[in-house]
């Protein structure tokens, strides 16, 4: 049985991109009876400043959203990253075989640090990839469901696994990325040149899982297309329309060719209306489930407690081997 691992940061509002690009595929993998572990990445979250109370709140919010989107704690291990201390310890060990050059070349570090004075950049942001590698390798992961923008991190994780195995002896499974054909990279509704992000200052650019149906419909109807009025899938010349078709395909589980065939010959109006209705209906269903789970804080903590027991059991075994290989175990 293949082991699957992934996680999301509890750093604010969850967006439709998280659902379509990640959690929806987690649910599919769960149904295929993989051994799945899905964490709340609260250690990653503190690489940038977080308010203590908000971090706690957002962490429980995220657990409730996992459950609302169909992740079943009876089938899947759901846990808080910080509840498994091995993540931080293995990250330190891996950082000792990671070069500064590799870390400096990571796109995410360059993106997040470019507008910040160097002395104000936390070292955690630079060493983020080593922690991410530890997250994955700790569980002897076979498949890592990620968006296409995270592929660089998975490549580095693979490099570190191979390097460790070659230096200290066979220890880690070398993981493979699992990047879905649709939904892995949904772009901003108002600017299809950049990825949809919940941190976007313009709230019209993203769809949050707590947006009302009416608000979602307004955002989609205002979304950028083009002036060509030709319904076809051309990501180079019609980026806005292609982005909306990708969104439709991800939500409907249909292929792009079928969608284009259905709306070809017409304008964009009916397509946008149908897309808005479909997305708003799904989001409203998720949010109703989320509210039901979020009211039961005791149950959410129970899910995390059991998940931590399961995750620690696997992590103990891996770290014991790592200690022996490196020479930390006498």
C-alpha positions in Angstrom: 0.0 0.0 0.0 1.4 3.4 -1.0 1.7 6.0 1.7 0.5 9.6 0.9 1.5 12.7 2.8 0.5 16.3 2.4 -0.3 19.4 4.5 -1.6 23.0 4.4 -0.6 26.0 6.5 -3.2 27.4 8.9 -2.4 30.9 7.9 -5.9 32.4 7.2 -8.8 31.8 4.9 -8.9 28.7 2.9 -9.4 29.2 -0.8 -11.0 27.3 -3.6 -7.5 26.6 -4.9 -6.7 24.6 -1.7 -9.8 22.5 -2.3 -9.4 21.9 -6.0 -5.6 21.7 -6.0 -5.1 19.6 -2.9 -8.0 18.4 -0.7 -10.2 17.2 -3.5 -7.3 14.9 -4.6 -6.6 13.8 -1.1 -10.2 12.6 -0.9 -9.7 10.6 -4.2 -6.5 9.0 -2.8 -8.2 8.2 0.5 -10.9 6.4 -1.5 -8.3 4.4 -3.3 -7.2 3.0 0.1 -3.8 4.5 0.2 -2.3 5.0 3.7 -2.9 8.8 4.0 -1.5 11.3 6.4 -2.6 14.9 6.2 -1.2 17.5 8.6 -1.8 21.0 9.7 1.5 22.8 8.9 1.7 25.1 11.9 5.5 25.0 12.1 5.7 26.2 8.6 3.2 28.9 9.4 5.5 30.6 11.9 8.2 31.2 9.3 6.4 34.6 9.0 4.9 36.5 11.9 1.6 35.0 13.3 -0.6 36.2 16.1 -0.8 33.5 18.7 -4.6 33.4 19.2 -5.2 33.5 15.5 -2.8 30.7 14.8 -4.6 28.5 17.2 -8.0 29.5 15.8 -6.9 28.9 12.2 -5.4 25.5 13.0 -8.8 24.3 14.3 -10.6 25.9 11.4 -8.4 24.0 9.0 -9.1 20.7 10.7 -12.8 21.4 10.4 -12.3 22.2 6.7 -10.5 19.0 6.1 -13.4 17.1 7.5 -15.9 19.2 5.6 -14.2 18.4 2.3 -14.5 14.7 2.9 -11.3 13.7 4.7 -12.3 10.9 7.0 -10.4 10.5 10.3 -11.5 6.8 10.4 -9.5 6.2 7.2 -6.9 8.9 7.3 -4.4 10.3 9.9 -5.0 14.0 10.5 -2.6 15.7 12.9 -0.8 18.9 14.0 2.7 19.1 12.7 4.0 20.4 16.0 2.5 17.4 17.8 5.2 15.3 16.2 8.6 16.7 17.5 10.5 14.5 15.0 9.7 17.0 12.2 11.9 19.6 13.8 14.7 17.2 14.7 14.8 15.5 11.2 14.8 19.0 9.6 17.9 19.9 11.6 19.7 16.7 10.5 18.7 17.3 6.8 19.8 20.9 7.0 23.3 19.7 7.8 23.5 18.0 4.4 21.8 20.9 2.5 23.9 23.7 1.0 23.1 27.4 1.4 23.2 27.7 -2.4 20.3 25.2 -2.7 18.3 27.1 -0.2 19.0 30.5 -1.8 17.8 29.2 -5.2 14.4 28.2 -3.9 11.7 30.3 -5.7 9.4 30.5 -2.7 12.2 32.1 -0.5 13.1 34.6 -3.2 9.4 35.5 -3.7 8.7 36.0 0.0 11.9 37.8 0.9 12.3 40.2 -2.1 10.3 43.0 -0.4 11.8 42.5 3.1 15.0 43.9 4.5 17.6 41.1 4.8 18.0 41.6 8.6 14.3 41.1 9.1 14.1 37.8 7.2 13.8 34.9 9.7 16.2 32.0 9.2 13.1 29.7 9.3 12.0 31.1 5.9 15.4 30.1 4.4 15.4 26.6 6.0 11.7 26.0 5.1 12.6 23.4 2.4 14.6 21.3 4.8 11.6 21.2 7.1 9.3 20.3 4.2 11.7 17.5 3.2 11.6 16.2 6.8 7.8 16.3 6.8 7.7 14.0 3.8 10.6 11.7 4.5 9.7 11.1 8.1 6.7 9.0 7.0 8.5 7.1 4.2 6.1 8.7 1.8 5.5 7.4 -1.7 3.2 10.1 -3.1 3.0 13.8 -2.3 0.0 15.5 -3.7 1.1 19.1 -4.5 0.3 22.0 -6.8 2.6 22.5 -9.8 4.2 25.5 -8.0 5.5 23.1 -5.3 7.3 20.8 -7.7 10.7 22.5 -6.9 10.3 21.6 -3.2 9.6 17.9 -4.0 12.6 17.8 -6.3 14.8 19.1 -3.4 13.2 16.5 -1.1 14.1 13.8 -3.5 17.6 15.1 -3.8 18.1 15.1 0.0 16.6 11.6 0.3 19.0 10.3 -2.3 22.0 12.2 -0.8 21.3 10.8 2.7 20.9 7.3 1.4 24.1 7.5 -0.5 26.0 9.0 2.5 24.6 7.0 5.4 23.0 3.9 3.8 19.5 3.2 2.5 17.1 4.9 4.9 14.4 6.9 3.1 11.8 6.2 0.4 12.4 8.6 -2.5 8.9 10.2 -2.9 7.1 11.0 -6.1 5.0 14.2 -6.7 1.3 13.7 -7.4 0.2 16.6 -9.6 -3.3 16.4 -10.9 -4.1 17.2 -14.5 -6.7 19.8 -13.5 -6.9 22.2 -10.6 -3.3 22.1 -9.7 -2.8 25.8 -10.5 -5.9 28.0 -10.5 -5.0 31.6 -11.4 -6.4 34.9 -10.0 -9.9 35.8 -11.4 -8.8 39.4 -12.2 -5.2 38.7 -13.2 -4.7 35.3 -14.9 -0.9 35.9 -14.9 -0.6 35.2 -11.2 -1.8 32.3 -9.0 -5.0 32.7 -7.1 -4.0 33.4 -3.5 -5.9 33.9 -0.3 -3.3 36.6 0.6 -4.2 38.7 -2.4 -5.0 42.3 -1.4 -7.9 42.3 -3.9 -10.5 39.9 -2.6 -12.2 39.7 -6.1 -9.2 37.8 -7.3 -9.8 34.7 -5.2 -12.7 32.6 -4.0 -12.6 31.7 -0.3 -14.5 28.7 1.1 -16.4 31.0 3.4 -17.6 33.3 0.6 -21.4 33.3 0.2 -22.9 31.9 -3.0 -24.0 35.4 -4.1 -20.5 36.8 -3.6 -18.9 33.9 -5.6 -21.3 34.4 -8.5 -20.4 38.1 -8.6 -16.7 37.4 -8.6 -16.9 34.8 -11.4 -19.2 37.0 -13.5 -16.6 39.8 -13.2 -13.7 37.6 -13.9 -11.3 38.5 -16.7 -11.7 36.7 -20.1 -10.8 38.6 -23.3 -12.4 40.6 -26.1 -12.0 37.8 -28.8 -15.4 36.3 -28.0 -14.2 32.9 -29.3 -14.8 30.0 -27.0 -11.8 27.8 -27.2 -9.0 26.6 -24.8 -5.9 28.6 -25.6 -3.8 29.3 -22.5 -1.3 31.4 -24.5 -3.7 33.8 -26.1 -6.7 33.6 -23.9 -5.3 33.2 -20.4 -8.4 34.4 -18.6 -10.9 32.2 -20.4 -8.5 29.2 -20.1 -8.3 29.8 -16.4 -12.1 29.7 -16.0 -12.3 26.5 -18.2 -9.7 25.0 -15.9 -11.8 26.0 -12.9 -14.9 24.4 -14.5 -13.0 21.2 -15.4 -11.7 20.9 -11.8 -15.1 21.4 -10.3 -17.1 19.2 -12.7 -14.5 16.4 -13.2 -15.0 16.9 -17.0 -12.2 17.1 -19.5 -11.5 20.4 -21.2 -12.5 19.1 -24.7 -16.0 18.3 -23.5 -16.4 21.7 -21.9 -15.2 23.5 -25.1 -17.5 21.4 -27.3 -20.5 22.3 -25.1 -20.0 26.1 -25.1 -18.3 26.5 -28.5 -20.1 28.9 -30.8 -21.6 30.9 -27.9 -20.4 33.8 -26.0 -18.9 33.8 -22.5 -22.0 34.8 -20.6 -23.8 31.4 -20.3 -20.6 29.7 -19.5 -19.8 32.1 -16.7 -23.3 31.7 -15.3 -23.1 27.9 -15.3 -19.6 28.0 -13.7 -20.7 30.5 -11.0 -23.7 28.3 -10.1 -21.6 25.1 -9.9 -18.8 26.7 -7.8 -21.1 28.5 -5.5 -23.2 25.4 -4.9 -20.1 23.3 -4.0 -18.6 26.0 -1.7 -21.9 26.5 0.1 -22.1 22.7 0.7 -18.5 22.6 2.1 -19.1 25.6 4.3 -22.3 24.2 5.8 -20.3 21.0 6.7 -17.5 23.2 8.0 -19.8 25.1 10.4 -21.2 21.8 11.8 -17.7 20.4 12.5 -16.3 23.7 13.8 -18.9 23.9 16.6 -17.6 20.7 18.1 -14.1 21.8 19.3 -13.8 18.7 21.5 -14.2 16.4 18.6 -11.6 18.3 16.5 -9.1 18.0 19.3 -9.9 14.3 19.6 -9.2 13.8 15.9 -5.9 15.6 16.3 -4.9 13.6 19.4 -5.6 10.3 17.7 -3.8 11.5 14.6 -0.7 12.5 16.7 -0.6 9.0 18.2 -0.6 7.4 14.7 1.9 9.8 13.2 4.3 9.5 16.2 4.3 5.8 15.9 5.5 6.0 12.3 7.9 8.8 13.0 9.5 7.0 15.9 10.6 4.2 13.7 12.1 6.4 11.0 14.0 8.6 13.4 15.4 5.6 15.2 16.9 4.4 11.9 18.2 7.9 11.1 19.9 8.2 14.6 21.6 4.9 14.0 22.7 5.7 10.5 24.1 9.2 11.4 25.8 8.0 14.6 23.6 9.7 17.1 22.6 6.3 18.7 25.4 4.8 20.7 
